[in-house]
Amino acid sequence: MIVTIDGVAASGKSSVSSGVAQALGVPYVSSGLLYRAATLLGLEASLDLHAAPGLLTLLGAHPVRLEPLAGGNRVWQGERELTDDLHSSRVDRGVSVVAALPEVREWVDAQLRALPEPFVAEGRDMGTNVFPHASHKFYLTASARIRAERRARERPEDVPAIEAALQRRDELDTVQSAPAPDALVIDTGPLDLQGVIDTILTRLP
């Protein structure tokens, strides 16, 4: 069984996916962390984030490994754990550029498809592109203001600045992020975390 949970930035995909995975007793897979890892390493190497060849050469020389766990994913480069460094503002600003590169998307997709089932897959196009055969598909959305308010509780930044950044991110992500035709779209705005998780679990066997 594969459950896909896609959605816009800061819509709660990771927390929801973790909760659903824990309820099912399976791992969850965060595709976004691989894009963030590629972005972080590109920034550290002072590479042009718009140029896929340099990024792929770097990733080939220093392979990145995703460790999918029900409670939260970890990302490694050799013995170095990258996880805590993947949610900085500079990575936020660059990840949409990297995720739009077809060659990088192919790199991420290949890693995800090699993982053993069952699992919950979270990202932008899990249900449309990576796992179109998934048995259960969901798409999370919410207004940019609500998403900004939630993110502001996690980071010391003001809501209007986060909201503006999310709106720009939404524009950049339009091509990659769209609900699968057979996905259940859930507006997470009026729901708390457990409410979203429960909505999904009621649709699963």
Backbone as a printed PyTorch tensor [residue, N CA C, xyz], in Angstrom:
tensor([[[  0.8350,  -1.2030,   0.0000],
         [  0.0000,   0.0000,   0.0000],
         [  0.8690,   1.2510,   0.0000]],

        [[  0.5070,   2.2060,  -0.8540],
         [  1.1330,   3.5280,  -0.8500],
         [  0.0310,   4.5600,  -0.6730]],

        [[  0.2140,   5.4450,   0.3000],
         [ -0.6840,   6.5810,   0.5100],
         [  0.0950,   7.8330,   0.1450]],

        [[ -0.4430,   8.6590,  -0.7600],
         [  0.2430,   9.8970,  -1.1280],
         [ -0.4650,  11.0980,  -0.5030]],

        [[  0.3300,  12.0170,   0.0540],
         [ -0.1870,  13.2480,   0.6450],
         [  0.5950,  14.4000,   0.0400]],

        [[ -0.0180,  15.0540,  -0.9360],
         [  0.5850,  16.2040,  -1.5940],
         [ -0.0430,  17.4900,  -1.0580]],

        [[  0.5000,  18.6330,  -1.4970],
         [ -0.0880,  19.8900,  -1.0780],
         [  0.8570,  21.0600,  -1.2480]],

        [[  0.3310,  22.2440,  -0.9860],
         [  1.1080,  23.4780,  -1.1130],
         [  2.0910,  23.5830,   0.0440]],

        [[  3.0460,  24.5000,  -0.0680],
         [  4.0510,  24.6960,   0.9690],
         [  3.3950,  25.0790,   2.2880]],

        [[  3.9110,  24.5100,   3.3850],
         [  3.4620,  24.8260,   4.7440],
         [  1.9980,  24.5030,   4.9900]],

        [[  1.4830,  23.5000,   4.2820],
         [  0.0920,  23.0860,   4.4950],
         [ -0.0240,  21.9950,   5.5430]],

        [[  1.1040,  21.6070,   6.1340],
         [  1.0920,  20.5960,   7.1810],
         [  1.3650,  19.1930,   6.6970]],

        [[  1.9080,  19.0600,   5.4820],
         [  2.0960,  17.7260,   4.8970],
         [  2.9560,  16.8070,   5.7660]],

        [[  4.0680,  17.3370,   6.2660],
         [  4.9830,  16.4790,   7.0170],
         [  4.3500,  15.9900,   8.3190]],

        [[  3.7360,  16.9020,   9.0620],
         [  3.1220,  16.5150,  10.3360],
         [  1.9610,  15.5490,  10.1130]],

        [[  1.1550,  15.8340,   9.0960],
         [  0.0250,  14.9650,   8.7900],
         [  0.5200,  13.5940,   8.3390]],

        [[  1.4970,  13.5720,   7.4510],
         [  2.0210,  12.3040,   6.9470],
         [  2.6200,  11.4720,   8.0660]],

        [[  3.3410,  12.1300,   8.9790],
         [  3.9180,  11.4190,  10.1090],
         [  2.8190,  10.8180,  10.9870]],

        [[  1.7670,  11.5970,  11.2380],
         [  0.6710,  11.1030,  12.0640],
         [ -0.0590,   9.9380,  11.4260]],

        [[ -0.3040,  10.0380,  10.1240],
         [ -0.9740,   8.9510,   9.4040],
         [ -0.0850,   7.7050,   9.3980]],

        [[  1.2020,   7.8920,   9.1360],
         [  2.1240,   6.7600,   9.0900],
         [  2.2130,   6.0620,  10.4410]],

        [[  2.2670,   6.8490,  11.5030],
         [  2.3370,   6.2410,  12.8350],
         [  1.0660,   5.4580,  13.1430]],

        [[ -0.0950,   6.0090,  12.7380],
         [ -1.3640,   5.3000,  12.9650],
         [ -1.4130,   3.9910,  12.1920]],

        [[ -0.8020,   3.9760,  11.0060],
         [ -0.8040,   2.7710,  10.1670],
         [  0.3420,   1.8200,  10.5090]],

        [[  1.3390,   2.3260,  11.2550],
         [  2.4900,   1.4960,  11.5780],
         [  3.4320,   1.2950,  10.4160]],

        [[  3.5500,   2.3200,   9.5520],
         [  4.4470,   2.2440,   8.3940],
         [  5.3180,   3.4950,   8.3650]],

        [[  6.4190,   3.5140,   7.5920],
         [  7.2240,   4.7240,   7.4680],
         [  6.5080,   5.7750,   6.6270]],

        [[  6.9310,   7.0120,   6.7700],
         [  6.5040,   8.0250,   5.8020],
         [  7.7320,   8.5640,   5.1020]],

        [[  7.5340,   8.9810,   3.8780],
         [  8.6300,   9.4000,   3.0080],
         [  8.4390,  10.8660,   2.6540]],

        [[  9.4230,  11.7000,   3.0120],
         [  9.3370,  13.1340,   2.7320],
         [ 10.2040,  13.4670,   1.5240]],

        [[  9.5780,  13.5560,   0.3570],
         [ 10.3350,  13.8540,  -0.8660],
         [ 10.9790,  15.2310,  -0.8010]],

        [[ 10.3200,  16.1650,  -0.1250],
         [ 10.8390,  17.5340,  -0.0640],
         [ 12.2020,  17.6230,   0.5850]],

        [[ 12.4960,  16.7060,   1.4950],
         [ 13.7920,  16.7640,   2.1570],
         [ 14.9300,  16.4780,   1.1820]],

        [[ 14.6730,  15.6610,   0.1760],
         [ 15.7160,  15.4120,  -0.8210],
         [ 15.9770,  16.6570,  -1.6610]],

        [[ 14.9110,  17.3800,  -2.0280],
         [ 15.1040,  18.6430,  -2.7460],
         [ 15.8240,  19.6550,  -1.8620]],

        [[ 15.4760,  19.6690,  -0.5910],
         [ 16.1320,  20.5890,   0.3380],
         [ 17.6010,  20.2230,   0.5210]],

        [[ 17.8940,  18.9290,   0.5410],
         [ 19.2850,  18.5100,   0.6700],
         [ 20.1020,  18.9460,  -0.5410]],

        [[ 19.5330,  18.7710,  -1.7290],
         [ 20.2270,  19.2130,  -2.9440],
         [ 20.4530,  20.7210,  -2.9140]],

        [[ 19.4630,  21.4600,  -2.4170],
         [ 19.5840,  22.9180,  -2.3240],
         [ 20.6600,  23.3130,  -1.3240]],

        [[ 20.6300,  22.7120,  -0.1430],
         [ 21.6240,  23.0280,   0.8870],
         [ 23.0320,  22.7630,   0.3920]],

        [[ 23.2500,  21.6070,  -0.1990],
         [ 24.5910,  21.2650,  -0.6580],
         [ 25.0290,  22.1740,  -1.8000]],

        [[ 24.0830,  22.5450,  -2.6760],
         [ 24.4060,  23.4840,  -3.7410],
         [ 24.8070,  24.8400,  -3.1960]],

        [[ 24.0900,  25.3090,  -2.1910],
         [ 24.4260,  26.5980,  -1.5670],
         [ 25.7950,  26.5390,  -0.8910]],

        [[ 26.0470,  25.4480,  -0.1820],
         [ 27.3270,  25.3150,   0.5130],
         [ 28.4930,  25.2700,  -0.4700]],

        [[ 28.2380,  24.7280,  -1.6590],
         [ 29.2930,  24.6390,  -2.6810],
         [ 29.3110,  25.8550,  -3.5960]],

        [[ 28.4430,  26.8580,  -3.3000],
         [ 28.3500,  28.0950,  -4.1000],
         [ 28.0330,  27.8000,  -5.5630]],

        [[ 27.1650,  26.8360,  -5.7930],
         [ 26.7750,  26.4820,  -7.1530],
         [ 25.5930,  27.3390,  -7.6090]],

        [[ 25.4150,  27.4300,  -8.9160],
         [ 24.2480,  28.0700,  -9.4990],
         [ 23.0750,  27.1050,  -9.3690]],

        [[ 22.0710,  27.4680,  -8.5630],
         [ 20.9520,  26.5640,  -8.3120],
         [ 20.0760,  26.3640,  -9.5420]],

        [[ 20.2630,  27.1760, -10.5590],
         [ 19.4910,  27.0250, -11.7950],
         [ 20.1330,  26.0120, -12.7490]],

        [[ 21.3430,  25.5590, -12.4220],
         [ 22.1030,  24.6940, -13.3340],
         [ 22.1330,  23.2670, -12.8040]],

        [[ 21.3730,  22.3890, -13.4380],
         [ 21.2790,  21.0070, -12.9840],
         [ 22.5900,  20.2230, -13.0850]],

        [[ 23.4010,  20.3880, -14.1360],
         [ 24.6040,  19.5540, -14.2450],
         [ 25.5230,  19.6570, -13.0330]],

        [[ 25.7460,  20.8720, -12.5500],
         [ 26.6130,  21.0410, -11.3900],
         [ 26.0440,  20.3810, -10.1520]],

        [[ 24.7400,  20.5180,  -9.9520],
         [ 24.1030,  19.9060,  -8.7930],
         [ 24.1850,  18.3870,  -8.8610]],

        [[ 23.9160,  17.8270, -10.0330],
         [ 23.9460,  16.3730, -10.1730],
         [ 25.3610,  15.8210, -10.0130]],

        [[ 26.3550,  16.5630, -10.4880],
         [ 27.7460,  16.1450, -10.2880],
         [ 28.0680,  16.1220,  -8.8030]],

        [[ 27.6230,  17.1550,  -8.0850],
         [ 27.8490,  17.2210,  -6.6460],
         [ 27.1560,  16.0650,  -5.9260]],

        [[ 25.9030,  15.7910,  -6.2930],
         [ 25.1530,  14.7210,  -5.6500],
         [ 25.7280,  13.3490,  -5.9810]],

        [[ 26.2940,  13.2190,  -7.1740],
         [ 26.9370,  11.9640,  -7.5360],
         [ 28.2180,  11.7340,  -6.7570]],

        [[ 28.9400,  12.8060,  -6.5040],
         [ 30.2080,  12.6960,  -5.7790],
         [ 29.9890,  12.5350,  -4.2760]],

        [[ 28.8840,  13.1050,  -3.7930],
         [ 28.5800,  13.0520,  -2.3570],
         [ 27.1380,  12.5930,  -2.1790]],

        [[ 26.8630,  11.3030,  -2.3160],
         [ 25.4950,  10.7970,  -2.3160],
         [ 24.7130,  11.1440,  -1.0450]],

        [[ 23.4410,  11.4210,  -1.2480],
         [ 22.5230,  11.7440,  -0.1600],
         [ 21.5930,  10.5560,   0.0430]],

        [[ 21.3130,  10.2510,   1.2970],
         [ 20.4450,   9.1050,   1.6110],
         [ 19.2990,   9.5600,   2.5100]],

        [[ 18.0780,   9.2230,   2.1120],
         [ 16.8900,   9.5100,   2.9150],
         [ 16.5790,   8.3070,   3.7860]],

        [[ 16.4210,   8.5450,   5.0830],
         [ 16.0510,   7.4790,   6.0180],
         [ 14.5940,   7.6900,   6.4270]],

        [[ 13.6520,   6.9640,   5.8210],
         [ 12.2420,   7.1730,   6.1180],
         [ 11.8190,   6.4850,   7.4090]],

        [[ 11.2700,   7.2580,   8.3320],
         [ 10.7840,   6.7400,   9.6010],
         [  9.3860,   7.2880,   9.8380]],

        [[  8.5690,   6.5630,  10.5940],
         [  7.2010,   7.0200,  10.8510],
         [  7.1940,   8.3440,  11.6110]],

        [[  8.1280,   8.5210,  12.5290],
         [  8.1230,   9.7240,  13.3550],
         [  8.8300,  10.9110,  12.7440]],

        [[  9.5070,  10.7470,  11.6420],
         [ 10.2330,  11.8560,  11.0350],
         [ 11.3970,  11.3470,  10.2220]],

        [[ 11.6050,  11.9130,   9.0620],
         [ 12.6780,  11.4610,   8.1820],
         [ 14.0130,  12.0890,   8.5700]],

        [[ 15.0650,  11.3590,   8.2630],
         [ 16.4230,  11.8830,   8.4610],
         [ 17.1400,  11.8080,   7.1220]],

        [[ 18.0350,  12.7680,   6.9000],
         [ 18.7750,  12.8230,   5.6410],
         [ 20.2670,  12.8230,   5.9580]],

        [[ 20.9780,  11.9800,   5.2450],
         [ 22.4130,  11.8080,   5.5030],
         [ 23.2250,  12.0390,   4.2300]],

        [[ 24.4120,  12.5720,   4.4250],
         [ 25.4310,  12.6120,   3.3780],
         [ 26.6490,  11.9210,   3.9740]],

        [[ 26.8220,  10.6470,   3.6480],
         [ 27.8460,   9.8710,   4.3350],
         [ 27.4990,   9.7700,   5.8150]],

        [[ 28.4290,  10.1580,   6.6830],
         [ 28.2030,  10.1230,   8.1300],
         [ 27.6260,  11.4300,   8.6630]],

        [[ 27.4820,  12.4150,   7.8010],
         [ 26.9560,  13.7160,   8.2280],
         [ 25.4340,  13.7450,   8.1140]],

        [[ 24.7590,  14.0830,   9.2000],
         [ 23.3120,  14.2310,   9.1380],
         [ 22.9600,  15.6640,   8.7500]],

        [[ 22.1630,  15.8050,   7.7000],
         [ 21.7950,  17.1210,   7.1780],
         [ 20.4660,  17.6330,   7.7240]],

        [[ 19.6940,  16.7720,   8.3760],
         [ 18.2910,  17.0410,   8.6860],
         [ 18.0510,  18.4100,   9.3060]],

        [[ 18.7990,  18.7520,  10.3430],
         [ 18.5330,  19.9930,  11.0770],
         [ 18.8290,  21.2440,  10.2620]],

        [[ 19.6130,  21.1080,   9.2120],
         [ 20.0060,  22.2770,   8.4070],
         [ 19.0970,  22.5010,   7.1980]],

        [[ 18.0810,  21.6620,   7.0280],
         [ 17.3020,  21.6980,   5.7840],
         [ 16.1390,  22.6830,   5.8090]],

        [[ 15.8500,  23.2930,   6.9680],
         [ 14.6790,  24.1660,   7.0600],
         [ 15.0470,  25.6160,   7.3490]],

        [[ 16.2190,  26.0350,   6.8970],
         [ 16.6230,  27.4290,   7.0570],
         [ 15.9350,  28.2910,   6.0010]],

        [[ 15.9150,  29.5980,   6.2170],
         [ 15.2820,  30.5130,   5.2690],
         [ 15.9890,  30.5100,   3.9200]],

        [[ 17.3020,  30.3470,   3.9260],
         [ 18.0150,  30.3650,   2.6380],
         [ 17.6800,  29.1190,   1.8230]],

        [[ 17.4780,  28.0010,   2.4940],
         [ 17.0380,  26.8020,   1.7650],
         [ 15.6070,  26.9930,   1.2740]],

        [[ 14.7500,  27.6020,   2.1090],
         [ 13.3780,  27.9130,   1.6860],
         [ 13.3760,  28.7040,   0.3850]],

        [[ 14.2570,  29.6880,   0.3150],
         [ 14.2710,  30.5820,  -0.8590],
         [ 14.7750,  29.8780,  -2.1170]],

        [[ 15.6200,  28.8730,  -1.9610],
         [ 16.2220,  28.2430,  -3.1320],
         [ 15.5910,  26.9460,  -3.5780]],

        [[ 14.7900,  26.3200,  -2.7090],
         [ 14.3590,  24.9590,  -3.0100],
         [ 13.4020,  24.8840,  -4.1940]],

        [[ 12.5800,  25.9110,  -4.4100],
         [ 11.6620,  25.8690,  -5.5530],
         [ 12.4240,  25.8960,  -6.8720]],

        [[ 13.5300,  26.6320,  -6.9080],
         [ 14.3580,  26.6940,  -8.1120],
         [ 14.9250,  25.3070,  -8.4130]],

        [[ 15.4550,  24.6580,  -7.3820],
         [ 16.0540,  23.3380,  -7.5550],
         [ 14.9920,  22.3070,  -7.9280]],

        [[ 13.8260,  22.3740,  -7.2600],
         [ 12.7650,  21.3940,  -7.5000],
         [ 12.1520,  21.5210,  -8.8880]],

        [[ 12.3480,  22.6560,  -9.5380],
         [ 11.7980,  22.8480, -10.8860],
         [ 12.6930,  22.2430, -11.9670]],

        [[ 13.8930,  21.8010, -11.5980],
         [ 14.8260,  21.2430, -12.5800],
         [ 14.4490,  19.7930, -12.8940]],

        [[ 14.1040,  19.4770, -14.1280],
         [ 13.6810,  18.1020, -14.4610],
         [ 14.7040,  17.0410, -14.0780]],

        [[ 15.9820,  17.3610, -14.2520],
         [ 17.0120,  16.3680, -13.9530],
         [ 17.0760,  16.0620, -12.4550]],

        [[ 16.8740,  17.0910, -11.6290],
         [ 16.8800,  16.8770, -10.1800],
         [ 15.6220,  16.1140,  -9.7630]],

        [[ 14.5080,  16.4170, -10.4160],
         [ 13.2720,  15.6950, -10.1080],
         [ 13.4340,  14.2070, -10.4330]],

        [[ 14.1030,  13.9010, -11.5290],
         [ 14.3450,  12.5070, -11.8880],
         [ 15.2210,  11.8190, -10.8380]],

        [[ 16.2050,  12.5500, -10.3300],
         [ 17.0900,  12.0140,  -9.2850],
         [ 16.2890,  11.6870,  -8.0300]],

        [[ 15.4250,  12.6180,  -7.6140],
         [ 14.5930,  12.3900,  -6.4310],
         [ 13.6270,  11.2350,  -6.6630]],

        [[ 12.9470,  11.2430,  -7.8070],
         [ 11.9480,  10.2040,  -8.0940],
         [ 12.5700,   8.8160,  -8.0790]],

        [[ 13.7720,   8.6910,  -8.6190],
         [ 14.4400,   7.3880,  -8.6590],
         [ 14.7160,   6.8760,  -7.2430]],

        [[ 15.1100,   7.7750,  -6.3590],
         [ 15.3630,   7.3650,  -4.9740],
         [ 14.0720,   6.9230,  -4.2960]],

        [[ 12.9870,   7.6490,  -4.5480],
         [ 11.7150,   7.3320,  -3.9050],
         [ 11.1510,   6.0030,  -4.4010]],

        [[ 11.2310,   5.7870,  -5.7050],
         [ 10.6670,   4.5600,  -6.2730],
         [ 11.4340,   3.3120,  -5.8670]],

        [[ 12.6540,   3.4930,  -5.3780],
         [ 13.4670,   2.3480,  -4.9460],
         [ 13.1270,   1.9120,  -3.5260]],

        [[ 12.3060,   2.6760,  -2.8200],
         [ 11.9790,   2.3620,  -1.4310],
         [ 10.9520,   1.2280,  -1.3650]],

        [[ 11.0590,   0.3500,  -0.3840],
         [ 10.1060,  -0.7590,  -0.2580],
         [  8.7720,  -0.2910,   0.3270]],

        [[  7.6690,  -0.8200,  -0.2270],
         [  6.3360,  -0.5430,   0.3170],
         [  6.1340,  -1.4030,   1.5770]],

        [[  5.1510,  -1.0380,   2.4500],
         [  4.2300,   0.0990,   2.3300],
         [  4.8250,   1.3590,   2.9470]],

        [[  4.2670,   2.5250,   2.5750],
         [  4.6750,   3.7770,   3.1850],
         [  3.6790,   4.8750,   2.8180]],

        [[  3.7950,   5.9870,   3.5140],
         [  3.0560,   7.2090,   3.2060],
         [  4.0450,   8.1550,   2.5430]],

        [[  3.7330,   8.6350,   1.3400],
         [  4.6400,   9.5040,   0.5850],
         [  4.1100,  10.9230,   0.5740]],

        [[  4.9480,  11.8570,   0.9900],
         [  4.5370,  13.2660,   1.1020],
         [  5.3560,  14.1350,   0.1620]],

        [[  4.6920,  15.0590,  -0.5280],
         [  5.4250,  15.9450,  -1.4220],
         [  4.5310,  16.8560,  -2.2240]],

        [[  4.9220,  17.1060,  -3.4730],
         [  4.1660,  17.9820,  -4.3660],
         [  3.4240,  17.1850,  -5.4530]],

        [[  4.0970,  16.1430,  -5.9600],
         [  3.5350,  15.3990,  -7.0940],
         [  3.6020,  13.8970,  -6.8840]],

        [[  3.4920,  13.4720,  -5.6350],
         [  3.5620,  12.0490,  -5.3450],
         [  2.4160,  11.2840,  -6.0190]],

        [[  1.2060,  11.8500,  -5.9540],
         [  0.0500,  11.1710,  -6.5200],
         [ -0.1040,  11.3390,  -8.0150]],

        [[  0.5150,  12.3720,  -8.5750],
         [  0.3660,  12.6310, -10.0040],
         [  1.4980,  12.0460, -10.8290]],

        [[  2.7210,  12.0910, -10.3120],
         [  3.8810,  11.7340, -11.1310],
         [  4.6840,  10.5610, -10.5840]],

        [[  4.9840,  10.5930,  -9.2880],
         [  5.9000,   9.5890,  -8.7500],
         [  5.2030,   8.2580,  -8.5100]],

        [[  4.0160,   8.3050,  -7.8680],
         [  3.2670,   7.0810,  -7.5810],
         [  1.8260,   7.2110,  -8.0730]],

        [[  1.6300,   7.3400,  -9.3940],
         [  0.2640,   7.4900,  -9.9160],
         [ -0.6040,   6.2700,  -9.6430]],

        [[  0.0290,   5.1330,  -9.3380],
         [ -0.6990,   3.8990,  -9.0520],
         [ -1.0720,   3.7760,  -7.5750]],

        [[ -0.7670,   4.7830,  -6.7590],
         [ -1.0340,   4.7020,  -5.3230],
         [ -2.5030,   4.4170,  -5.0560]],

        [[ -2.7510,   3.6610,  -4.0080],
         [ -4.1200,   3.2320,  -3.7160],
         [ -4.9650,   4.3260,  -3.0670]],

        [[ -4.3190,   5.2800,  -2.3970],
         [ -5.0610,   6.3430,  -1.7080],
         [ -4.2850,   7.6570,  -1.8490]],

        [[ -4.9740,   8.7060,  -2.3200],
         [ -4.3120,   9.9770,  -2.5980],
         [ -5.0470,  11.1290,  -1.9150]],

        [[ -4.2530,  12.0650,  -1.3520],
         [ -4.8120,  13.2290,  -0.6690],
         [ -4.0040,  14.4680,  -1.0430]],

        [[ -4.6630,  15.6210,  -0.9780],
         [ -4.0060,  16.8890,  -1.3110],
         [ -4.4200,  17.9220,  -0.2620]],

        [[ -3.4330,  18.5250,   0.4010],
         [ -3.6890,  19.4890,   1.4720],
         [ -3.5020,  20.9170,   0.9750]],

        [[ -4.4090,  21.7910,   1.3780],
         [ -4.3020,  23.1940,   1.0140],
         [ -4.7690,  24.0550,   2.1800]],

        [[ -4.4660,  25.3370,   2.1220],
         [ -4.9170,  26.3280,   3.1080],
         [ -4.5060,  27.6890,   2.5780]],

        [[ -5.1140,  28.7410,   3.0810],
         [ -4.7620,  30.0820,   2.6240],
         [ -3.3270,  30.4090,   3.0170]],

        [[ -2.7050,  31.3230,   2.2660],
         [ -1.3290,  31.7130,   2.5630],
         [ -1.2250,  32.3390,   3.9500]],

        [[ -2.2350,  33.0830,   4.3890],
         [ -2.1970,  33.7070,   5.7090],
         [ -2.1890,  32.6380,   6.8180]],

        [[ -3.0510,  31.6670,   6.7090],
         [ -3.0980,  30.6180,   7.7320],
         [ -1.7850,  29.8480,   7.7630]],

        [[ -1.2570,  29.5390,   6.5930],
         [  0.0160,  28.8170,   6.5470],
         [  1.1460,  29.6550,   7.1330]],

        [[  1.1160,  30.9700,   6.8820],
         [  2.1470,  31.8650,   7.4230],
         [  2.0620,  31.9370,   8.9450]],

        [[  0.8590,  31.9950,   9.4650],
         [  0.6840,  32.0470,  10.9210],
         [  1.2180,  30.7730,  11.5720]],

        [[  0.9800,  29.6390,  10.9310],
         [  1.4890,  28.3760,  11.4710],
         [  3.0110,  28.3490,  11.4370]],

        [[  3.5900,  28.7740,  10.3370],
         [  5.0490,  28.7370,  10.2190],
         [  5.7010,  29.7350,  11.1660]],

        [[  5.0370,  30.8600,  11.4350],
         [  5.5960,  31.8620,  12.3340],
         [  5.7340,  31.3150,  13.7570]],

        [[  4.9210,  30.3180,  14.0820],
         [  5.0390,  29.7130,  15.4030],
         [  6.2700,  28.8180,  15.5120]],

        [[  6.8480,  28.4780,  14.3590],
         [  8.0240,  27.6140,  14.3340],
         [  9.3170,  28.4060,  14.1400]],

        [[  9.2100,  29.6160,  13.5710],
         [ 10.4060,  30.3880,  13.2340],
         [ 10.2430,  31.8350,  13.6760]],

        [[ 11.3300,  32.4800,  14.0660],
         [ 11.2660,  33.8750,  14.5350],
         [ 11.1940,  34.8690,  13.3790]],

        [[ 10.1210,  34.7930,  12.5840],
         [  9.9260,  35.7130,  11.4730],
         [  8.5010,  36.2450,  11.5370]],

        [[  8.2770,  37.4320,  10.9530],
         [  6.9400,  38.0170,  11.0470],
         [  6.0060,  37.4300,   9.9820]],

        [[  4.7220,  37.4100,  10.3170],
         [  3.7260,  36.7510,   9.4750],
         [  3.6470,  37.3370,   8.0610]],

        [[  3.5860,  38.6900,   7.9030],
         [  3.4830,  39.2190,   6.5330],
         [  4.6500,  38.7960,   5.6370]],

        [[  5.8600,  38.7490,   6.1940],
         [  7.0220,  38.3470,   5.3890],
         [  6.9180,  36.8850,   4.9780]],

        [[  6.4850,  36.0430,   5.9110],
         [  6.3280,  34.6260,   5.5940],
         [  5.2180,  34.4350,   4.5720]],

        [[  4.1180,  35.1850,   4.7420],
         [  2.9960,  35.0680,   3.8070],
         [  3.4210,  35.4430,   2.3870]],

        [[  4.1790,  36.5380,   2.2630],
         [  4.6540,  36.9610,   0.9430],
         [  5.5660,  35.9000,   0.3290]],

        [[  6.4220,  35.3150,   1.1610],
         [  7.3270,  34.2750,   0.6620],
         [  6.5500,  33.0380,   0.2190]],

        [[  5.5090,  32.6930,   0.9630],
         [  4.7010,  31.5310,   0.5920],
         [  3.9410,  31.7730,  -0.7060]],

        [[  3.4630,  32.9930,  -0.9020],
         [  2.7570,  33.3070,  -2.1410],
         [  3.7010,  33.1950,  -3.3340]],

        [[  4.9440,  33.6480,  -3.1610],
         [  5.9340,  33.4980,  -4.2420],
         [  6.2320,  32.0220,  -4.4760]],

        [[  6.3240,  31.2710,  -3.3930],
         [  6.5930,  29.8380,  -3.5000],
         [  5.4560,  29.1370,  -4.2300]],

        [[  4.2170,  29.5320,  -3.9300],
         [  3.0690,  28.9290,  -4.6090],
         [  3.1470,  29.1500,  -6.1130]],

        [[  3.5420,  30.3650,  -6.5040],
         [  3.6520,  30.6720,  -7.9350],
         [  4.7250,  29.8100,  -8.5920]],

        [[  5.8550,  29.6430,  -7.9120],
         [  6.9430,  28.8360,  -8.4630],
         [  6.5790,  27.3540,  -8.5280]],

        [[  5.7670,  26.9190,  -7.5700],
         [  5.4500,  25.4960,  -7.4650],
         [  4.2370,  25.0760,  -8.2960]],

        [[  3.6200,  26.0190,  -8.9940],
         [  2.3640,  25.7210,  -9.6900],
         [  2.4790,  24.5200, -10.6190]],

        [[  3.5800,  24.4410, -11.3480],
         [  3.7380,  23.3610, -12.3200],
         [  3.8220,  22.0110, -11.6260]],

        [[  4.5780,  21.9640, -10.4940],
         [  4.7850,  20.6860,  -9.8170],
         [  3.6310,  20.3030,  -8.9040]],

        [[  2.9440,  21.2900,  -8.3310],
         [  1.9780,  21.0030,  -7.2800],
         [  0.5480,  21.1820,  -7.7610]],

        [[ -0.1220,  20.0790,  -7.9970],
         [ -1.5340,  20.0860,  -8.3740],
         [ -2.1460,  18.7850,  -7.8950]],

        [[ -3.4070,  18.8030,  -7.4760],
         [ -4.0230,  17.5630,  -6.9870],
         [ -4.1660,  16.5320,  -8.1080]],

        [[ -3.9420,  15.2820,  -7.7710],
         [ -4.2490,  14.2210,  -8.7170],
         [ -5.7640,  14.1900,  -8.9280]],

        [[ -6.2220,  13.8190, -10.1300],
         [ -7.6670,  13.8010, -10.3860],
         [ -8.4520,  12.9450,  -9.4000]],

        [[ -7.8050,  11.8990,  -8.8720],
         [ -8.4880,  11.0040,  -7.9480],
         [ -8.1040,  11.2480,  -6.4890]],

        [[ -7.5360,  12.4390,  -6.1990],
         [ -7.1400,  12.7710,  -4.8270],
         [ -8.2800,  13.4720,  -4.0930]],

        [[ -8.3680,  13.2430,  -2.7910],
         [ -9.2850,  13.9890,  -1.9390],
         [ -8.5870,  15.2690,  -1.5010]],

        [[ -9.1490,  16.4280,  -1.8520],
         [ -8.5810,  17.7200,  -1.4690],
         [ -9.1170,  18.1130,  -0.0970]],

        [[ -8.2020,  18.4370,   0.8220],
         [ -8.5750,  18.7850,   2.1950],
         [ -8.0820,  20.1900,   2.5090]],

        [[ -8.9980,  21.0940,   2.8550],
         [ -8.6360,  22.4280,   3.3210],
         [ -8.2880,  22.3020,   4.8010]],

        [[ -7.0110,  22.4690,   5.1360],
         [ -6.5770,  22.2770,   6.5180],
         [ -6.8200,  23.5170,   7.3780]],

        [[ -7.2770,  24.6030,   6.7670],
         [ -7.4900,  25.8460,   7.5110],
         [ -8.3720,  25.6900,   8.7400]],

        [[ -9.5740,  25.1300,   8.6110],
         [-10.4670,  25.0190,   9.7550],
         [-10.2000,  23.8150,  10.6520]],

        [[ -9.1830,  23.0240,  10.3450],
         [ -8.9160,  21.8000,  11.0920],
         [ -7.6090,  21.8930,  11.8670]],

        [[ -7.5640,  21.2310,  13.0300],
         [ -6.2850,  21.0920,  13.6940],
         [ -5.5800,  19.8640,  13.1230]],

        [[ -4.3570,  19.6260,  13.5900],
         [ -3.5550,  18.5340,  13.0310],
         [ -4.2750,  17.1990,  13.1350]],

        [[ -4.8000,  16.8910,  14.3080],
         [ -5.4580,  15.6030,  14.4900],
         [ -6.7040,  15.4940,  13.6150]],

        [[ -7.3820,  16.6240,  13.3890],
         [ -8.5610,  16.6110,  12.5280],
         [ -8.2250,  16.2210,  11.1040]],

        [[ -7.0910,  16.7130,  10.6010],
         [ -6.6640,  16.3500,   9.2440],
         [ -6.2820,  14.8730,   9.1920]],

        [[ -5.5230,  14.4340,  10.1950],
         [ -5.1170,  13.0280,  10.2460],
         [ -6.3380,  12.1200,  10.2820]],

        [[ -7.3120,  12.4660,  11.1180],
         [ -8.5120,  11.6360,  11.2390],
         [ -9.3020,  11.6130,   9.9230]],

        [[ -9.3600,  12.7660,   9.2210],
         [-10.0590,  12.8240,   7.9440],
         [ -9.4600,  11.8350,   6.9560]],

        [[ -8.1400,  11.7490,   6.9570],
         [ -7.4650,  10.8150,   6.0560],
         [ -7.6670,   9.3720,   6.5010]],

        [[ -7.5260,   9.1270,   7.7960],
         [ -7.6390,   7.7530,   8.2860],
         [ -9.0290,   7.1530,   8.0460]],

        [[-10.0580,   8.0010,   8.0560],
         [-11.4080,   7.4740,   7.8100],
         [-11.5730,   6.9900,   6.3740]],

        [[-10.6720,   7.4350,   5.4690],
         [-10.7490,   7.0170,   4.0720],
         [ -9.8670,   5.8070,   3.7680]],

        [[ -9.1390,   5.3390,   4.7810],
         [ -8.2190,   4.2240,   4.5600],
         [ -8.8050,   2.9280,   5.1280]],

        [[ -8.4470,   1.7910,   4.5460],
         [ -8.9750,   0.5090,   5.0340],
         [ -8.3760,   0.1410,   6.4000]]])
